[in-house]
C-alpha cells in the first residue's frame, strides 16, 4: 500500500530513459545514441574547483560532519554571490546555509515554510522534481500555464492571478526555468511579486541557471523588487552553471527570520553536506576563470543548431537553460509514444514531459537536453526524427 505522501507523486521519467540508454550502451553498439534525456553536460568544471576538490580528499577537516551548516569559506562565497546579484547585503553566518545540492535545499525550504494543504504556485510545465517536492512537503502545486507566443514561452498572467488564493503560501520560481527555458520578463516578475505580497507568501527562487542566458538581458533577481527582499529565499547550486553535477552542493540564502527554521530542517534532514565537495564549490564561486560565459556560448550554439534544423516542427525556443521542448501532440503523436519511436528507430534518448505539469499543457511535449551533445553529433537530428515519426 502506498502511503499518503507518495500517492500523488509520479516518477520523473528521466530515470527510465537514462536506464534504457545505459542498458543499450552496456549491450554494445550504442555509440550513435544521442543522449538528450538527462541534464548532464560534457563541458568540464572549472579547473580551480577540480584542484580544490582533489586537495580536500586528503584533508582531515574535509572528512567531517562539521560545521553542520556548511564550511565558512563556501557560505561567505555563496552569500557574496547572492548579494552581488540582488544588491542586498546577506550575512554568511546568519543568512546562508549550504545544502546537499540545490534540490535538497528546495525541499528543506518547503519543509520549513509549508503547512499541510498549503498551495505553491508554479509554472506548467515545471521540473517534475520541484512539483514532487512540493507534494512531499505536504503542499499542493497550483499550476500556471506557460503559453507559446512568437515561438517562445510567456507566462499566462491572468492564470497567475487566478491561481492565488487564501491558501497560497509560496510561489516557486526558476528563471531560466527547466524544462521550458523561459526567462521571465520584468512584467512577469512584477506580477509574481504582486501575488507574493498580496498573499503574504514566500517567493522561493531556484537560481541554479540564472546566468545561462541566450538573450541580451542581464541577470535579474526578484529580490531586487520593492518589498521583496524580506520575502525571497534563494536557492543556488554548482551543478548547472559550474558543470559540477556530481559534487551535490547548493546553498540557501534568505531573510534572517526564516533561516533558523531552514537550518533546523537541514540538520534534521541531510544533517550535513559532502565534506570533500564543499572546498571545490567554494573555489568555483571564487574563481576568476569559472568558464560560465564560455560554456553558455557553447550551449547556445547547440540550441541554435537544433532550432534551425527543426525549424519546420513545433519546437519552442528556450531563452536560457539546457533544454528545449517539442510539441509532439501537435504532430499527432503522444510524447511517450514519440519517445519510444525515437529511441527504437532514431537512436535518440529523450524524456516525455508526462508528470511535469498538466496533461493538457506539459503533457504535450518531449524534452531535448542539448547540454551534453556537441553540434557535430547533432548533425543528423532532423533525419532521425523523420525516420522515427515520418515528419
MOSUL-V119864 format. One record per residue. N is the residue number from 1. RES is the residue in one small letter. PSI is psi as a letter, one per 30 degrees, with the letter a starting at -180 (NA if undefined). OMEGA is omega as a letter, one per 40 degrees, with the letter a starting at -180 (* if undefined). D_LAST is the distance of its C-alpha to the last C-alpha in Angstrom with 1 decimal. Layout:
n=<N | N>
res=<RES | RES>
psi=<PSI | PSI>
omega=<OMEGA | OMEGA>
d_last=<D_LAST | D_LAST>
//
This chain:
n=<1 | 2 | 3 | 4 | 5 | 6 | 7 | 8 | 9 | 10 | 11 | 12 | 13 | 14 | 15 | 16 | 17 | 18 | 19 | 20 | 21 | 22 | 23 | 24 | 25 | 26 | 27 | 28 | 29 | 30 | 31 | 32 | 33 | 34 | 35 | 36 | 37 | 38 | 39 | 40 | 41 | 42 | 43 | 44 | 45 | 46 | 47 | 48 | 49 | 50 | 51 | 52 | 53 | 54 | 55 | 56 | 57 | 58 | 59 | 60 | 61 | 62 | 63 | 64 | 65 | 66 | 67 | 68 | 69 | 70 | 71 | 72 | 73 | 74 | 75 | 76 | 77 | 78 | 79 | 80 | 81 | 82 | 83 | 84 | 85 | 86 | 87 | 88 | 89 | 90 | 91 | 92 | 93 | 94 | 95 | 96 | 97 | 98 | 99 | 100 | 101 | 102 | 103 | 104 | 105 | 106 | 107 | 108 | 109 | 110 | 111 | 112 | 113 | 114 | 115 | 116 | 117 | 118 | 119 | 120 | 121 | 122 | 123 | 124 | 125 | 126 | 127 | 128 | 129 | 130 | 131 | 132 | 133 | 134 | 135 | 136 | 137 | 138 | 139 | 140 | 141 | 142 | 143 | 144 | 145 | 146 | 147 | 148 | 149 | 150 | 151 | 152 | 153 | 154 | 155 | 156 | 157 | 158 | 159 | 160 | 161 | 162 | 163 | 164 | 165 | 166 | 167 | 168 | 169 | 170 | 171 | 172 | 173 | 174 | 175 | 176 | 177 | 178 | 179 | 180 | 181 | 182 | 183 | 184 | 185 | 186 | 187 | 188 | 189 | 190 | 191 | 192 | 193 | 194 | 195 | 196 | 197 | 198 | 199 | 200 | 201 | 202 | 203 | 204 | 205 | 206 | 207 | 208 | 209 | 210 | 211 | 212 | 213 | 214 | 215 | 216 | 217 | 218 | 219 | 220 | 221 | 222 | 223 | 224 | 225 | 226 | 227 | 228 | 229 | 230 | 231 | 232 | 233 | 234 | 235 | 236 | 237 | 238 | 239 | 240 | 241 | 242 | 243 | 244 | 245 | 246 | 247 | 248 | 249 | 250 | 251 | 252 | 253 | 254 | 255 | 256 | 257 | 258 | 259 | 260 | 261 | 262 | 263 | 264 | 265 | 266 | 267 | 268 | 269 | 270 | 271 | 272 | 273 | 274 | 275 | 276 | 277 | 278 | 279 | 280 | 281 | 282 | 283 | 284 | 285 | 286 | 287 | 288 | 289 | 290 | 291 | 292 | 293 | 294 | 295 | 296 | 297 | 298 | 299 | 300 | 301 | 302 | 303 | 304 | 305 | 306 | 307 | 308 | 309 | 310 | 311 | 312 | 313 | 314 | 315 | 316 | 317 | 318 | 319 | 320 | 321 | 322 | 323 | 324 | 325 | 326 | 327 | 328 | 329 | 330 | 331 | 332 | 333 | 334 | 335 | 336 | 337 | 338 | 339 | 340 | 341 | 342 | 343 | 344 | 345 | 346 | 347 | 348 | 349 | 350 | 351 | 352 | 353 | 354 | 355 | 356 | 357 | 358 | 359 | 360 | 361 | 362 | 363 | 364 | 365 | 366 | 367 | 368 | 369 | 370 | 371 | 372 | 373 | 374 | 375 | 376 | 377 | 378 | 379 | 380 | 381 | 382 | 383 | 384 | 385 | 386 | 387 | 388 | 389 | 390 | 391>
res=<x | x | x | x | x | x | x | x | x | x | x | x | x | x | x | x | x | x | x | x | x | x | x | x | x | x | x | x | x | x | x | x | x | x | x | x | x | x | x | x | x | x | x | x | x | x | x | x | x | x | x | x | x | x | x | x | x | x | x | x | x | x | x | x | x | x | x | x | x | x | x | x | x | x | x | x | x | x | x | x | x | x | x | x | x | x | x | x | x | x | x | x | x | x | x | x | x | x | x | x | x | x | x | x | x | x | x | x | x | x | x | x | x | x | x | x | x | x | x | x | x | x | x | x | x | x | x | x | x | x | x | x | x | x | x | x | x | x | x | x | x | x | x | x | x | x | x | x | x | x | x | x | x | x | x | x | x | x | x | x | x | x | x | x | x | x | x | x | x | x | x | x | x | x | x | x | x | x | x | x | x | x | x | x | x | x | x | x | x | x | x | x | x | x | x | x | x | x | x | x | x | x | x | x | x | x | x | x | x | x | x | x | x | x | x | x | x | x | x | x | x | x | x | x | x | x | x | x | x | x | x | x | x | x | x | x | x | x | x | x | x | x | x | x | x | x | x | x | x | x | x | x | x | x | x | x | x | x | x | x | x | x | x | x | x | x | x | x | x | x | x | x | x | x | x | x | x | x | x | x | x | x | x | x | x | x | x | x | x | x | x | x | x | x | x | x | x | x | x | x | x | x | x | x | x | x | x | x | x | x | x | x | x | x | x | x | x | x | x | x | x | x | x | x | x | x | x | x | x | x | x | x | x | x | x | x | x | x | x | x | x | x | x | x | x | x | x | x | x | x | x | x | x | x | x | x | x | x | x | x | x | x | x | x | x | x | x | x | x | x | x | x | x | x | x | x | x | x | x | x | x | x | x | x | x | x | x | x | x | x | x>
psi=<k | k | l | e | f | f | e | g | j | l | a | f | e | e | e | e | e | e | e | e | e | e | e | e | e | f | f | l | g | g | f | f | k | k | i | g | f | l | i | l | k | f | k | l | l | k | e | e | e | e | e | e | e | e | e | f | e | g | k | e | f | f | i | l | f | l | k | e | g | l | k | e | e | e | e | e | e | e | e | e | e | e | e | e | e | f | g | k | j | k | k | f | f | f | g | k | k | k | l | i | l | e | e | e | e | e | e | e | e | e | f | f | f | k | l | k | f | k | k | j | k | l | l | j | l | l | k | e | e | e | e | e | e | e | e | e | g | g | l | j | k | j | k | j | k | k | k | j | k | h | g | a | k | l | k | j | e | e | e | e | e | f | f | k | a | f | f | j | f | l | k | j | l | k | j | k | l | k | f | e | g | k | j | k | l | e | e | e | e | e | e | e | e | e | e | e | e | e | g | h | l | k | j | j | j | j | g | f | g | f | f | i | k | g | l | f | k | l | k | k | k | f | f | f | l | k | g | f | e | g | f | k | k | k | k | l | l | g | e | d | e | g | h | h | e | f | e | h | k | a | l | k | k | a | k | e | f | f | e | e | e | e | e | e | e | e | e | f | d | f | d | l | a | j | e | f | f | e | e | e | e | e | e | e | e | f | k | f | i | f | g | e | e | e | e | e | e | e | e | e | e | e | e | e | e | e | e | e | e | g | f | g | l | i | k | k | k | k | g | l | a | f | l | l | k | k | i | f | e | f | g | g | k | k | e | e | e | e | e | e | e | e | e | e | e | f | h | k | j | k | k | k | h | k | g | g | a | l | e | f | d | e | g | f | l | k | k | k | j | g | f | g | k | l | e | f | f | g | e | g | e | e | e | e | e | e | e | e | f | h | NA>
omega=<i | i | a | a | i | a | a | a | i | i | a | i | a | a | a | i | i | i | i | i | i | i | i | i | a | a | i | i | a | a | a | i | i | a | a | a | a | a | i | i | i | a | a | i | i | i | i | a | i | a | a | i | i | i | a | a | a | a | a | a | i | i | a | i | a | e | a | a | i | a | a | i | a | i | i | a | a | i | i | i | a | i | i | a | a | a | i | a | i | i | a | a | a | a | i | i | i | a | i | a | a | a | i | i | i | i | i | i | i | i | a | a | a | i | i | i | i | a | i | i | a | a | i | e | i | i | a | i | i | i | a | i | i | a | a | i | i | a | i | i | i | a | i | a | i | a | i | a | a | i | i | a | i | i | i | a | i | i | i | i | a | a | a | i | i | i | a | a | a | i | a | a | i | a | e | a | i | e | a | a | i | i | a | i | i | i | i | i | a | i | i | i | i | i | a | a | i | a | a | a | i | i | i | a | i | a | a | a | a | i | i | a | i | i | i | a | i | i | i | i | a | i | i | a | a | i | a | a | a | a | a | i | a | i | i | i | i | a | a | a | a | i | a | a | a | a | a | i | i | i | i | a | a | a | a | a | a | a | i | i | i | i | i | i | a | i | a | a | a | a | a | a | i | a | a | a | a | i | i | i | i | i | i | a | a | a | i | a | a | i | a | a | a | i | i | i | i | i | i | i | a | i | a | i | a | i | i | a | a | a | i | a | a | i | a | a | i | i | i | i | a | a | i | a | i | a | a | i | i | i | i | a | i | a | i | i | i | i | a | i | a | i | a | a | a | a | i | i | a | a | i | a | i | a | i | a | a | i | a | a | i | a | i | a | i | a | i | i | a | a | a | a | i | a | a | i | i | a | a | a | i | i | i | i | i | a | a | a | a | i | *>
d_last=<43.4 | 41.3 | 43.5 | 42.9 | 41.7 | 38.8 | 37.9 | 35.4 | 34.0 | 30.7 | 29.4 | 27.2 | 24.5 | 24.7 | 27.5 | 25.6 | 22.7 | 25.3 | 27.4 | 24.6 | 23.7 | 27.5 | 28.1 | 25.5 | 27.2 | 30.6 | 29.6 | 28.9 | 26.1 | 24.2 | 24.6 | 21.0 | 19.9 | 18.9 | 21.1 | 19.4 | 20.9 | 24.4 | 26.4 | 28.0 | 28.5 | 29.7 | 31.9 | 35.6 | 37.9 | 40.8 | 43.4 | 46.2 | 44.6 | 44.3 | 47.9 | 49.3 | 47.6 | 49.0 | 52.4 | 52.2 | 51.7 | 55.3 | 56.9 | 58.7 | 57.9 | 54.1 | 54.8 | 56.0 | 55.2 | 56.9 | 56.4 | 54.5 | 52.6 | 51.6 | 53.4 | 55.0 | 53.4 | 50.0 | 51.0 | 52.6 | 49.5 | 47.1 | 49.4 | 49.7 | 46.0 | 45.6 | 48.8 | 47.5 | 44.2 | 45.9 | 49.3 | 51.0 | 53.5 | 52.6 | 55.3 | 53.9 | 56.5 | 56.1 | 52.7 | 50.4 | 49.6 | 47.5 | 45.0 | 43.4 | 40.0 | 38.6 | 37.3 | 40.7 | 42.2 | 40.1 | 41.1 | 44.7 | 44.5 | 43.1 | 45.8 | 48.4 | 47.3 | 46.1 | 48.1 | 46.4 | 44.5 | 44.2 | 41.0 | 38.8 | 36.4 | 33.1 | 29.7 | 26.7 | 24.7 | 27.3 | 27.8 | 28.5 | 31.6 | 33.1 | 32.6 | 34.1 | 37.0 | 37.8 | 38.0 | 40.0 | 42.5 | 43.0 | 41.1 | 38.6 | 35.4 | 35.0 | 31.5 | 30.9 | 27.3 | 25.6 | 23.9 | 21.2 | 23.0 | 22.2 | 19.2 | 21.7 | 23.7 | 26.9 | 29.3 | 30.2 | 33.9 | 34.9 | 33.4 | 35.2 | 38.5 | 37.9 | 37.3 | 40.8 | 43.6 | 47.0 | 45.3 | 43.3 | 44.6 | 42.0 | 38.9 | 36.8 | 35.0 | 32.9 | 32.0 | 29.7 | 28.5 | 26.4 | 23.6 | 22.8 | 24.7 | 26.5 | 29.7 | 32.1 | 33.8 | 37.6 | 37.2 | 35.3 | 37.8 | 40.7 | 39.2 | 38.9 | 42.4 | 43.8 | 42.5 | 43.9 | 47.3 | 47.4 | 46.7 | 49.0 | 46.2 | 45.0 | 42.1 | 40.7 | 38.8 | 36.5 | 36.8 | 35.2 | 32.8 | 34.7 | 34.9 | 31.3 | 30.5 | 28.2 | 30.0 | 33.5 | 35.0 | 37.6 | 37.7 | 39.0 | 40.7 | 41.4 | 44.9 | 45.8 | 45.7 | 49.0 | 50.2 | 47.3 | 49.1 | 50.9 | 47.8 | 45.2 | 44.7 | 42.6 | 40.9 | 39.8 | 39.1 | 38.8 | 35.5 | 32.9 | 34.7 | 37.0 | 34.6 | 37.2 | 35.2 | 37.6 | 40.7 | 40.2 | 42.2 | 41.9 | 44.4 | 45.3 | 47.2 | 48.6 | 51.7 | 54.8 | 55.2 | 52.2 | 52.3 | 55.1 | 53.1 | 50.0 | 52.2 | 53.7 | 50.3 | 49.4 | 52.6 | 52.1 | 48.4 | 47.7 | 51.3 | 50.5 | 47.8 | 47.1 | 50.3 | 49.2 | 46.0 | 47.7 | 49.5 | 46.2 | 44.7 | 47.7 | 47.5 | 43.9 | 45.0 | 48.0 | 46.4 | 46.5 | 43.6 | 41.1 | 38.1 | 36.2 | 35.6 | 34.5 | 32.1 | 30.7 | 30.1 | 28.3 | 26.1 | 25.3 | 24.3 | 21.7 | 20.5 | 20.4 | 18.5 | 15.6 | 15.7 | 15.7 | 12.9 | 10.5 | 12.2 | 9.4 | 8.4 | 11.2 | 13.2 | 16.9 | 19.4 | 22.2 | 25.6 | 27.0 | 26.8 | 24.8 | 21.5 | 18.6 | 16.5 | 12.9 | 12.8 | 10.6 | 12.7 | 11.4 | 8.0 | 10.3 | 10.7 | 14.1 | 14.5 | 16.7 | 14.4 | 11.5 | 14.3 | 15.6 | 12.5 | 12.1 | 15.8 | 16.1 | 13.4 | 12.5 | 16.1 | 15.6 | 18.0 | 17.1 | 19.1 | 18.1 | 20.3 | 22.1 | 25.7 | 25.2 | 26.2 | 25.8 | 23.3 | 22.4 | 21.9 | 21.5 | 20.1 | 16.7 | 15.9 | 15.1 | 17.4 | 17.1 | 20.6 | 21.0 | 24.7 | 24.9 | 22.8 | 23.8 | 21.7 | 22.4 | 20.7 | 17.6 | 17.2 | 14.1 | 12.3 | 9.2 | 9.2 | 10.0 | 7.1 | 4.9 | 7.9 | 8.2 | 5.4 | 3.8 | 0.0>
//
